[in-house]
Amino acid sequence: MARFKIMRNNTNSDRKLLQARIETALVEDVNLIVKWSNRDKNEIVAELLKYALSQEEDFQAYKRTLTQSSLADMGKKPVESSRQALPIAASAR
């Protein structure tokens, strides 16, 4: 198993908000590693998720199959307009 390292991300990659409810013990551990490493909480959570996902072999295999099938499909399907590709939002009131 690879060792987890916290490295500063200097790229200006696209970022989106991810909200999740997690156990109190995990929140406390994340806050502790933030204090210990003197890094931003968002940076720590992102690095932990990247590491966890990279270690999950079944997920990585699934991801590769999706990438391979989407590359194969690109040559077979006509390009759709972006308006047609948008999902329909359902209103729950």
N, C-alpha and C positions, 0 to 999 in steps of 0.2 A: 504494500500500500504506500502511496506517495505521501510525503510529509506536507502538512498544510502550512503554507507560508502566506503571510499578509503582505502584499506588495501594493504600492501606491499605483493607482490607475491614472495615467497621464493622458489617456485618450479622451477625446470629446465625443464619445459615443452617445447615441440616442438613449435617453433615460425615460422611464415611465414609472408612475406611482404604483406600488403593489402594497395592498393592505391585507393583513392577515391577523387573525387572533391566534396567539400561541400561548403555551403553558407559561405560568408565572416563573417556574424554574428556568426555562429557556430565556426568558426576558432578563432575568437576573444574571445568567451566564453571559449573555450578549453585552449587557451593561458593564459587567466585570472585565470582559476582554476589551471593550472600548476604553475603559479606564486604564487597563494594563498596557495596551498598545499605544495609547494616546492618539487614536485615529477616530475619524468620523463614524457614527453609528451606521449610516447608509453604506459606507464603504465596507465596513466589517460584515454586514448582512449580505451584501452582494458577493463578497469573497467567499463567505461560508456557503452560500447557495451554489456558486460556480464550482467550488471544491466538491460538494456533496453530489452534484449532478455529474461531474466528471468521473466520480468513483463508482457510480451505478452502472454496471455493465449492461444490464437488461435495457435500461433506458437509452443508453448510447447505441445499442444495436437497433432498437426501435427507431431512433432518430435517423440513423444511417439508411434504414429501409425507406423512410419517408422521403429523405433527400434524393435517394436513387430513383424512387418511383416518380417524384415530381419532375426530376430532370428528364426522365423518359417520356412523361406526359407532355412536356413543353414542346416537343417536336410533333406531337400528334394532334393537339387541340388548337383551334384558332384562338387568337388573342381576344379576350373579352374586354369590353369597356369597363372602366373602374366603377361606373354607376351600376352596372349589372352585377358586379362582384360583391357589392356591399350587402351585409346581412340585414334582414328585416327585424327591426326592433319591436319587441312586444311590450305593451304597457300593462303593468300589473297594478291596478288601482282598486 
